[in-house]
Amino acid sequence: MVSRIIRITPHANNKDMCSAHGAAAGCASLVADVVLSDAGSEHVAWAVCGRWVKENPDAVAWLEAHPEDATFLEAS
């Protein structure tokens, strides 16, 4: 299933574990909320850790294309 990132914003929802890695991974604090669109849904919301934002190629590309939205990552 192909997904597309719609936006990445500073983490502000009530999720407390990384949607990408799950609770068992013991990720550091969550830094971003990512809204995705895929074949199954137009709006999938994830809460993700800094590792995911920095290592996921789609997230890296999205943030490079939207540098004004990436400024919050400098503090994490």
C-alpha positions in Angstrom: 0.0 0.0 0.0 1.4 3.4 -1.0 1.0 6.2 1.4 1.7 9.9 1.0 2.5 12.4 3.8 0.1 15.3 3.9 1.7 17.2 6.8 4.1 16.9 9.7 3.6 19.0 12.8 5.0 19.1 16.3 3.5 16.4 18.5 0.4 17.6 20.2 -2.1 14.7 20.2 -2.8 12.3 23.1 -0.8 9.3 21.7 2.0 8.2 24.0 3.8 5.6 21.9 5.5 5.8 18.5 3.0 4.7 15.8 5.9 3.5 13.6 7.8 1.5 16.1 5.2 0.5 18.8 5.6 0.3 22.5 8.1 -2.5 22.6 10.7 -0.3 20.8 10.9 2.0 23.8 11.3 5.1 21.5 12.4 8.4 23.0 9.7 11.0 23.4 7.4 11.7 20.5 8.3 14.7 18.4 5.9 14.8 15.5 2.4 14.1 14.4 2.2 12.9 10.8 -0.9 12.9 8.6 -0.8 10.3 5.8 -3.1 9.5 3.0 -3.2 6.0 1.6 -5.3 3.6 -0.4 -7.4 2.8 2.6 -8.0 6.2 4.1 -7.6 9.9 3.3 -6.5 10.8 6.9 -4.3 8.5 8.9 -2.7 10.2 12.0 0.6 8.9 13.5 2.6 10.1 16.4 6.3 9.5 15.8 9.6 9.7 17.5 12.6 11.7 16.3 14.3 8.6 14.9 11.5 7.9 12.5 11.4 11.5 11.3 15.1 11.5 10.7 15.4 8.0 9.1 12.2 7.6 7.1 13.0 8.6 3.5 9.5 10.0 2.8 9.6 12.1 6.0 13.1 13.4 5.1 11.9 14.4 1.6 8.7 16.0 2.9 10.6 18.1 5.5 13.2 19.1 2.9 10.4 20.3 0.7 8.7 22.1 3.6 11.6 23.7 5.6 9.3 26.1 7.4 7.5 23.1 8.9 10.7 21.4 10.0 12.0 24.1 12.4 10.4 22.4 15.4 12.8 19.5 14.9 15.8 21.6 15.6 14.9 21.6 19.3 14.5 17.8 19.5 
